[in-house]
Amino acid sequence: MERAQLPLNALRAFEAAARHLNFTRAAIELCVSQGAVSHQVAQLEGRLGTRLFHRLPRGLALTDEGDRLVPVLAEMFDRVAATLDQYGDGRFREPLKVGVVGTFATGWLLPRLDAFARAHPSIDLRISTNNNRVDLAAEALDYAIRFGHGAWHGTQAEPLLATPMTPVCAPAVAARLKTPVDLGHERLLRSYRPDEWALWFDAAGVAAPALRGPVFDSSALMVSAAATGLGVALAPAAMFVRELASEALVQPFTVEVDVGRYWLTRLMSRPETAAMRQFRDWLVDEIDRPPALP
């Protein structure tokens, strides 16, 4: 069957009827008559030389042949619709899906998104946030920005930003902290990485106290809790410069510990698109520029 001769109206009528299993409801969706849908499907069946539906007293049932055709058409129409959506403002915009660990998203990326949008109007940037647990393939991501040591199976990882960890807390809590030993009297908020506080106390040269504070799966949420006075969080100060500048948070000690960095990652099997290259180049250019403070 030549591509130019594809009976698109008949295929659309069949796909709608297959979803509804009813010619009348398909006709309502397509804004045509029930007879038109029935006629288009009959024409398609004649063209293919096989029945696609069993006509029942109340509705329709797909034949085996019809059942095999449905997912192919559904995918085709979805892809066409997605492509047409990229012309929503009168020009083609290439989609770019990026998964970002929440702390980096709010602390670094968000203040720069407007600049990216203005510099790259042809890219339709789609951001999803996570708590550092991400599946590039399952989520169909072009890139993922995550925290760690750069070793993820099947993934190409490019280092972006080192952000050492340091204690941060509310001003009232900081007023009680004169030396690192004083932290033993405070509630120490914890992330899902259990060794961070031990590493920091080792860097500070004091024994780590027992840790009894609540555990958070998001550094951003943990720091928000610390800002309310709940306790002391160990977090990357570089991701909270606005809060520190406004003194909503205080960094009581200068001791920092490196427990990882942020990485730009993609599947090794994922071909790099033009939008991916532009985003990567912009990210690298911006990485040394501090966010503008309010």
C-alpha positions in Angstrom: 0.0 0.0 0.0 1.6 3.3 -1.1 1.9 5.9 1.6 0.1 8.5 -0.5 -2.9 6.3 -0.7 -3.3 5.7 3.0 -7.0 6.1 3.9 -6.4 8.4 6.8 -10.0 9.3 7.5 -10.9 5.6 7.6 -8.0 4.8 9.9 -9.0 7.6 12.3 -12.6 6.4 12.2 -11.5 2.9 13.0 -9.2 4.0 15.9 -12.0 6.0 17.5 -14.5 3.2 17.1 -12.0 0.7 18.6 -11.5 2.9 21.7 -15.2 3.3 22.2 -16.3 0.0 20.8 -19.3 2.0 19.5 -19.8 3.8 16.2 -22.1 6.4 17.7 -19.7 7.5 20.4 -16.9 7.6 17.9 -19.0 9.8 15.6 -19.6 12.2 18.4 -15.9 12.5 19.1 -15.1 13.0 15.4 -18.0 15.4 14.9 -19.5 13.3 12.0 -22.5 11.1 11.6 -22.7 7.6 12.9 -23.3 6.5 9.3 -20.1 8.2 8.2 -18.0 6.3 10.8 -19.6 3.0 9.8 -19.0 3.7 6.1 -15.4 4.6 6.7 -14.7 1.5 8.7 -16.5 -0.7 6.1 -14.3 0.9 3.4 -11.1 0.2 5.4 -12.2 -3.5 5.9 -12.8 -3.8 2.2 -9.4 -2.3 1.4 -7.7 -4.6 3.8 -9.7 -7.6 2.8 -10.6 -8.5 6.4 -13.1 -7.7 9.1 -11.9 -5.5 11.9 -15.0 -5.6 14.1 -17.7 -8.1 15.1 -21.0 -6.2 14.9 -22.9 -7.1 18.0 -26.5 -6.2 19.0 -25.1 -3.7 21.5 -21.8 -2.3 20.3 -18.7 -3.8 18.7 -16.0 -6.3 19.5 -12.6 -6.3 17.8 -11.5 -9.2 15.7 -8.0 -10.5 16.1 -7.0 -8.5 13.0 -8.5 -5.3 14.4 -6.9 -5.9 17.8 -3.5 -6.0 16.2 -4.1 -2.8 14.2 -5.2 -0.7 17.2 -1.9 -0.2 19.0 -0.1 0.7 15.8 -2.6 3.4 14.9 -2.8 4.7 18.5 1.0 5.2 18.6 0.9 6.8 15.1 -1.8 9.3 16.0 -0.1 10.1 19.4 3.2 10.8 17.6 1.5 13.1 15.1 -0.3 15.0 17.9 2.9 15.3 19.9 4.7 16.7 16.8 1.9 19.1 16.0 2.0 20.4 19.6 5.6 21.5 19.0 4.3 24.0 16.5 2.0 25.6 19.1 3.5 29.1 18.8 4.0 29.1 15.1 7.4 27.6 15.0 8.9 24.2 15.7 10.1 23.6 19.3 12.2 20.6 20.0 11.3 18.9 23.3 14.0 18.2 25.9 13.1 16.1 28.9 15.4 16.6 31.9 15.1 14.9 35.3 16.7 17.0 38.1 17.3 16.2 41.7 15.1 18.6 43.7 17.9 20.5 45.5 19.7 21.4 42.3 16.4 22.3 40.6 15.4 24.9 43.2 18.9 26.0 44.3 20.6 26.4 41.0 18.5 25.8 37.9 15.3 27.7 38.8 16.9 31.1 39.0 18.4 30.6 35.5 15.4 29.1 33.7 14.3 32.5 32.3 17.7 33.1 30.9 17.7 29.7 29.2 14.3 30.2 27.7 15.3 33.5 26.3 18.5 32.2 24.9 16.9 29.0 23.4 13.3 29.7 22.4 13.3 26.7 20.0 13.7 24.2 22.9 10.6 23.0 24.8 12.2 22.2 28.1 10.3 19.7 30.3 11.6 19.3 33.8 10.7 16.6 36.3 12.2 16.6 39.8 13.3 13.6 41.9 15.0 12.7 45.1 18.1 11.4 43.2 16.5 8.1 42.3 15.8 8.2 38.6 15.5 5.8 35.7 16.5 7.5 32.4 15.1 4.8 30.2 11.8 4.2 32.0 11.1 7.9 32.2 12.2 8.6 28.6 14.6 11.3 29.8 17.2 13.0 27.6 19.3 14.0 30.6 19.3 13.6 34.4 21.1 15.9 36.8 21.9 14.0 39.9 24.1 13.9 43.0 26.8 11.3 43.7 30.1 10.0 42.5 29.4 9.6 38.8 29.0 5.8 38.6 25.7 4.8 37.2 25.5 1.7 35.0 25.0 2.3 31.3 25.3 6.1 31.8 27.6 8.7 30.6 28.2 11.2 33.4 29.8 14.6 33.2 30.8 16.4 36.4 29.0 19.7 36.9 29.4 21.2 40.3 31.1 20.3 43.6 29.0 21.4 46.5 30.5 20.5 49.9 28.2 19.8 52.8 28.0 22.0 55.9 25.6 22.4 58.8 22.8 25.0 58.3 20.1 26.0 60.7 17.8 28.7 61.9 19.4 31.8 63.5 18.0 30.9 67.0 19.6 27.5 66.8 22.9 28.9 65.5 23.1 31.2 68.5 23.5 28.1 70.7 26.3 26.6 68.6 29.8 27.7 69.6 31.8 24.7 68.6 31.1 21.5 66.7 30.7 19.6 70.0 27.6 21.7 70.7 25.8 19.9 67.8 25.6 16.9 70.1 22.8 18.7 72.0 20.8 19.5 68.9 18.5 17.5 66.7 20.5 16.6 63.6 18.4 16.2 60.6 19.4 13.3 58.3 19.2 12.5 54.6 18.9 9.0 53.1 22.7 8.9 52.8 23.5 7.7 56.3 27.2 8.4 56.5 27.2 12.2 55.8 27.1 13.4 59.4 29.9 11.0 60.4 32.1 12.3 57.6 31.4 15.9 58.6 32.3 15.3 62.2 35.4 13.4 61.2 36.4 16.5 59.1 35.6 18.7 62.1 37.9 16.5 64.3 35.3 15.6 66.9 33.4 12.4 67.7 30.0 12.0 66.0 27.1 12.0 68.5 24.2 9.5 68.3 21.9 10.6 65.4 18.2 10.7 66.3 16.8 13.3 64.0 14.2 12.6 61.3 15.3 11.3 57.9 14.3 13.1 54.7 14.5 12.0 51.1 15.0 15.5 49.9 17.7 18.0 51.0 15.4 20.9 50.0 12.7 19.6 52.4 15.3 18.9 55.1 16.7 22.5 54.9 13.2 23.9 55.0 12.6 22.0 58.2 15.9 23.3 59.6 14.8 26.9 58.8 11.8 26.4 61.0 14.0 25.6 63.9 13.4 21.8 63.9 17.1 21.0 63.9 20.4 21.3 62.1 20.6 20.1 58.5 23.8 19.0 56.7 23.4 20.4 53.2 25.2 21.9 50.2 25.4 25.6 51.1 25.9 26.5 47.4 22.3 25.4 46.8 20.9 27.7 49.5 22.7 31.0 48.9 19.5 33.1 48.8 18.4 31.7 52.2 21.8 32.3 53.7 22.0 35.8 52.2 18.6 36.7 53.7 19.7 35.1 57.1 16.7 32.7 57.0 19.4 30.2 57.4 22.8 30.4 59.1 26.0 28.4 58.5 27.4 28.2 62.0 30.7 26.6 61.1 33.1 26.9 58.2 34.0 23.2 58.1 32.7 21.5 54.9 33.0 17.9 53.7 32.9 16.7 50.1 30.5 13.7 49.8 29.8 13.9 46.0 28.9 16.4 43.3 26.3 17.1 40.7 26.5 15.3 37.4 24.9 15.7 34.0 24.0 12.1 32.9 22.5 10.5 29.9 22.2 6.9 28.6 25.2 5.8 26.6 22.7 4.4 24.1 20.9 7.7 23.7 22.0 9.7 20.6 22.7 13.3 21.4 20.2 15.7 19.8 20.7 19.3 18.9 18.6 20.4 21.9 20.7 18.2 24.2 23.9 19.7 22.9 22.5 23.3 23.4 21.4 22.5 26.9 24.7 20.9 27.9 26.7 23.8 26.4 24.5 26.4 28.2 24.8 24.4 31.5 28.6 24.3 31.3 28.8 28.0 30.5 26.5 28.9 33.4 27.9 26.6 36.0 30.5 29.1 37.4 28.1 32.0 37.6 26.4 32.5 41.0 22.6 33.0 41.0 21.4 36.5 41.2 20.3 37.4 44.7 16.9 39.1 45.4 
